Amino acid sequence: MNYYNENEKQETDNTPIGLILCAGKNENLVKYTTANLTQQVFVSKYLTNLPNENDLKKIIEQEQKKFI
């Protein structure tokens, strides 16, 4: 998110929001990913085993429907 914000974002783009997927707990990665973002970032869910690609797509689609 920070990389995009600092290197790819155009003037007309909104501040990035995203989904961070980690196979392990890594505090340094979380600090780098979320540092200096203007909005508050909250942890929604920790999973010890990540879902496969198809299951992850279904989860994302279900969450998107909540905002439509």
VMD Tcl script that builds the backbone (N, CA, C; Angstrom):
set m [mol new atoms 204]
animate dup $m
set s [atomselect $m all]
$s set {name element resname resid chain x y z} {
  {N N MET 1 A 0.833 -1.175 0.000}
  {CA C MET 1 A 0.000 0.000 0.000}
  {C C MET 1 A 0.879 1.239 0.000}
  {N N ASN 2 A 1.890 1.237 0.839}
  {CA C ASN 2 A 2.777 2.395 0.855}
  {C C ASN 2 A 3.580 2.514 -0.432}
  {N N TYR 3 A 4.025 1.375 -0.983}
  {CA C TYR 3 A 4.765 1.434 -2.242}
  {C C TYR 3 A 3.910 2.086 -3.322}
  {N N TYR 4 A 2.662 1.626 -3.447}
  {CA C TYR 4 A 1.771 2.204 -4.444}
  {C C TYR 4 A 1.572 3.696 -4.179}
  {N N ASN 5 A 1.332 4.032 -2.925}
  {CA C ASN 5 A 1.083 5.421 -2.552}
  {C C ASN 5 A 2.272 6.318 -2.902}
  {N N GLU 6 A 3.474 5.817 -2.698}
  {CA C GLU 6 A 4.670 6.625 -2.919}
  {C C GLU 6 A 5.183 6.598 -4.362}
  {N N ASN 7 A 4.941 5.499 -5.084}
  {CA C ASN 7 A 5.585 5.332 -6.381}
  {C C ASN 7 A 4.646 5.219 -7.582}
  {N N GLU 8 A 3.433 4.816 -7.387}
  {CA C GLU 8 A 2.532 4.560 -8.511}
  {C C GLU 8 A 1.321 5.493 -8.548}
  {N N LYS 9 A 0.897 5.981 -7.407}
  {CA C LYS 9 A -0.332 6.761 -7.298}
  {C C LYS 9 A -0.254 8.035 -8.142}
  {N N GLN 10 A -1.326 8.288 -8.872}
  {CA C GLN 10 A -1.443 9.504 -9.672}
  {C C GLN 10 A -2.192 10.560 -8.854}
  {N N GLU 11 A -2.120 11.796 -9.260}
  {CA C GLU 11 A -2.785 12.884 -8.539}
  {C C GLU 11 A -4.291 12.667 -8.425}
  {N N THR 12 A -4.866 12.027 -9.413}
  {CA C THR 12 A -6.313 11.812 -9.413}
  {C C THR 12 A -6.742 10.562 -8.642}
  {N N ASP 13 A -5.778 9.765 -8.177}
  {CA C ASP 13 A -6.092 8.537 -7.436}
  {C C ASP 13 A -6.422 8.845 -5.976}
  {N N ASN 14 A -7.292 8.028 -5.409}
  {CA C ASN 14 A -7.565 8.099 -3.976}
  {C C ASN 14 A -6.453 7.402 -3.204}
  {N N THR 15 A -6.389 7.661 -1.921}
  {CA C THR 15 A -5.433 6.969 -1.069}
  {C C THR 15 A -5.729 5.476 -1.131}
  {N N PRO 16 A -4.697 4.656 -1.277}
  {CA C PRO 16 A -4.948 3.227 -1.438}
  {C C PRO 16 A -5.499 2.568 -0.167}
  {N N ILE 17 A -6.338 1.598 -0.396}
  {CA C ILE 17 A -6.765 0.697 0.667}
  {C C ILE 17 A -6.444 -0.693 0.152}
  {N N GLY 18 A -6.291 -1.632 1.027}
  {CA C GLY 18 A -5.918 -2.942 0.506}
  {C C GLY 18 A -6.119 -4.062 1.483}
  {N N LEU 19 A -5.772 -5.211 1.008}
  {CA C LEU 19 A -5.853 -6.444 1.750}
  {C C LEU 19 A -4.433 -6.970 1.887}
  {N N ILE 20 A -4.010 -7.201 3.098}
  {CA C ILE 20 A -2.671 -7.712 3.331}
  {C C ILE 20 A -2.783 -9.179 3.698}
  {N N LEU 21 A -2.152 -10.014 2.897}
  {CA C LEU 21 A -2.144 -11.451 3.160}
  {C C LEU 21 A -0.740 -11.854 3.594}
  {N N CYS 22 A -0.645 -12.464 4.747}
  {CA C CYS 22 A 0.644 -12.893 5.267}
  {C C CYS 22 A 0.554 -14.344 5.698}
  {N N ALA 23 A 1.558 -15.126 5.349}
  {CA C ALA 23 A 1.572 -16.529 5.756}
  {C C ALA 23 A 2.036 -16.673 7.196}
  {N N GLY 24 A 2.689 -15.661 7.716}
  {CA C GLY 24 A 3.170 -15.705 9.087}
  {C C GLY 24 A 3.036 -14.357 9.741}
  {N N LYS 25 A 3.169 -14.322 11.047}
  {CA C LYS 25 A 3.071 -13.064 11.778}
  {C C LYS 25 A 4.403 -12.335 11.642}
  {N N ASN 26 A 4.369 -11.131 11.068}
  {CA C ASN 26 A 5.594 -10.374 10.823}
  {C C ASN 26 A 5.328 -8.909 11.133}
  {N N GLU 27 A 5.691 -8.505 12.326}
  {CA C GLU 27 A 5.402 -7.148 12.788}
  {C C GLU 27 A 6.077 -6.094 11.920}
  {N N ASN 28 A 7.297 -6.357 11.433}
  {CA C ASN 28 A 7.990 -5.382 10.586}
  {C C ASN 28 A 7.266 -5.167 9.274}
  {N N LEU 29 A 6.727 -6.224 8.700}
  {CA C LEU 29 A 5.970 -6.086 7.456}
  {C C LEU 29 A 4.724 -5.240 7.676}
  {N N VAL 30 A 4.029 -5.472 8.764}
  {CA C VAL 30 A 2.821 -4.701 9.073}
  {C C VAL 30 A 3.169 -3.235 9.277}
  {N N LYS 31 A 4.242 -2.942 10.004}
  {CA C LYS 31 A 4.653 -1.549 10.226}
  {C C LYS 31 A 4.989 -0.862 8.915}
  {N N TYR 32 A 5.739 -1.542 8.032}
  {CA C TYR 32 A 6.100 -0.934 6.757}
  {C C TYR 32 A 4.872 -0.722 5.885}
  {N N THR 33 A 3.999 -1.698 5.866}
  {CA C THR 33 A 2.825 -1.640 5.003}
  {C C THR 33 A 1.854 -0.553 5.417}
  {N N THR 34 A 1.717 -0.319 6.713}
  {CA C THR 34 A 0.691 0.602 7.199}
  {C C THR 34 A 1.231 1.940 7.693}
  {N N ALA 35 A 2.530 2.122 7.729}
  {CA C ALA 35 A 3.106 3.361 8.256}
  {C C ALA 35 A 2.706 4.565 7.409}
  {N N ASN 36 A 2.418 5.662 8.073}
  {CA C ASN 36 A 2.125 6.945 7.432}
  {C C ASN 36 A 0.837 6.970 6.601}
  {N N LEU 37 A -0.020 5.999 6.765}
  {CA C LEU 37 A -1.307 6.062 6.081}
  {C C LEU 37 A -2.211 7.000 6.866}
  {N N THR 38 A -3.009 7.778 6.149}
  {CA C THR 38 A -3.816 8.793 6.819}
  {C C THR 38 A -4.996 8.211 7.564}
  {N N GLN 39 A -5.534 7.102 7.095}
  {CA C GLN 39 A -6.674 6.509 7.786}
  {C C GLN 39 A -6.184 5.460 8.770}
  {N N GLN 40 A -7.023 5.161 9.737}
  {CA C GLN 40 A -6.677 4.116 10.679}
  {C C GLN 40 A -6.814 2.765 10.001}
  {N N VAL 41 A -5.936 1.858 10.363}
  {CA C VAL 41 A -5.959 0.521 9.789}
  {C C VAL 41 A -6.253 -0.457 10.914}
  {N N PHE 42 A -7.189 -1.346 10.672}
  {CA C PHE 42 A -7.589 -2.311 11.680}
  {C C PHE 42 A -7.393 -3.726 11.150}
  {N N VAL 43 A -7.063 -4.622 12.034}
  {CA C VAL 43 A -6.953 -6.023 11.670}
  {C C VAL 43 A -8.337 -6.623 11.740}
  {N N SER 44 A -8.753 -7.218 10.650}
  {CA C SER 44 A -10.081 -7.810 10.604}
  {C C SER 44 A -10.054 -9.258 11.062}
  {N N LYS 45 A -9.084 -10.011 10.579}
  {CA C LYS 45 A -9.082 -11.431 10.881}
  {C C LYS 45 A -7.688 -11.999 10.679}
  {N N TYR 46 A -7.278 -12.847 11.586}
  {CA C TYR 46 A -6.048 -13.607 11.402}
  {C C TYR 46 A -6.414 -15.021 11.008}
  {N N LEU 47 A -5.762 -15.549 10.002}
  {CA C LEU 47 A -5.942 -16.944 9.614}
  {C C LEU 47 A -4.585 -17.629 9.698}
  {N N THR 48 A -4.532 -18.763 10.347}
  {CA C THR 48 A -3.254 -19.475 10.432}
  {C C THR 48 A -2.955 -20.252 9.155}
  {N N ASN 49 A -3.983 -20.624 8.414}
  {CA C ASN 49 A -3.824 -21.275 7.115}
  {C C ASN 49 A -4.591 -20.462 6.090}
  {N N LEU 50 A -3.883 -19.991 5.074}
  {CA C LEU 50 A -4.535 -19.180 4.060}
  {C C LEU 50 A -5.399 -20.054 3.158}
  {N N PRO 51 A -6.550 -19.537 2.724}
  {CA C PRO 51 A -7.416 -20.300 1.819}
  {C C PRO 51 A -6.771 -20.416 0.442}
  {N N ASN 52 A -7.229 -21.393 -0.350}
  {CA C ASN 52 A -6.715 -21.503 -1.720}
  {C C ASN 52 A -7.273 -20.345 -2.548}
  {N N GLU 53 A -6.797 -20.214 -3.773}
  {CA C GLU 53 A -7.153 -19.051 -4.599}
  {C C GLU 53 A -8.658 -18.933 -4.836}
  {N N ASN 54 A -9.320 -20.043 -5.142}
  {CA C ASN 54 A -10.765 -19.987 -5.399}
  {C C ASN 54 A -11.547 -19.599 -4.155}
  {N N ASP 55 A -11.170 -20.157 -3.010}
  {CA C ASP 55 A -11.849 -19.812 -1.763}
  {C C ASP 55 A -11.619 -18.345 -1.412}
  {N N LEU 56 A -10.414 -17.854 -1.664}
  {CA C LEU 56 A -10.115 -16.450 -1.389}
  {C C LEU 56 A -10.958 -15.537 -2.273}
  {N N LYS 57 A -11.137 -15.893 -3.535}
  {CA C LYS 57 A -11.980 -15.108 -4.433}
  {C C LYS 57 A -13.415 -15.049 -3.906}
  {N N LYS 58 A -13.912 -16.182 -3.415}
  {CA C LYS 58 A -15.269 -16.222 -2.875}
  {C C LYS 58 A -15.395 -15.320 -1.642}
  {N N ILE 59 A -14.392 -15.355 -0.783}
  {CA C ILE 59 A -14.406 -14.512 0.421}
  {C C ILE 59 A -14.434 -13.042 0.023}
  {N N ILE 60 A -13.599 -12.672 -0.926}
  {CA C ILE 60 A -13.538 -11.272 -1.369}
  {C C ILE 60 A -14.868 -10.852 -1.995}
  {N N GLU 61 A -15.453 -11.703 -2.808}
  {CA C GLU 61 A -16.743 -11.387 -3.434}
  {C C GLU 61 A -17.836 -11.216 -2.382}
  {N N GLN 62 A -17.838 -12.060 -1.364}
  {CA C GLN 62 A -18.836 -11.951 -0.288}
  {C C GLN 62 A -18.674 -10.629 0.461}
  {N N GLU 63 A -17.431 -10.245 0.739}
  {CA C GLU 63 A -17.189 -8.988 1.447}
  {C C GLU 63 A -17.572 -7.798 0.587}
  {N N GLN 64 A -17.318 -7.866 -0.719}
  {CA C GLN 64 A -17.674 -6.764 -1.611}
  {C C GLN 64 A -19.187 -6.564 -1.640}
  {N N LYS 65 A -19.953 -7.629 -1.600}
  {CA C LYS 65 A -21.412 -7.525 -1.632}
  {C C LYS 65 A -21.945 -6.748 -0.440}
  {N N LYS 66 A -21.231 -6.727 0.654}
  {CA C LYS 66 A -21.662 -5.999 1.845}
  {C C LYS 66 A -21.645 -4.489 1.607}
  {N N PHE 67 A -20.855 -4.038 0.621}
  {CA C PHE 67 A -20.714 -2.597 0.374}
  {C C PHE 67 A -21.508 -2.124 -0.829}
  {N N ILE 68 A -22.210 -3.022 -1.479}
  {CA C ILE 68 A -22.982 -2.638 -2.678}
  {C C ILE 68 A -24.400 -2.276 -2.271}
}
mol reanalyze $m
mol bondsrecalc $m
mol representation Tube
mol addrep $m
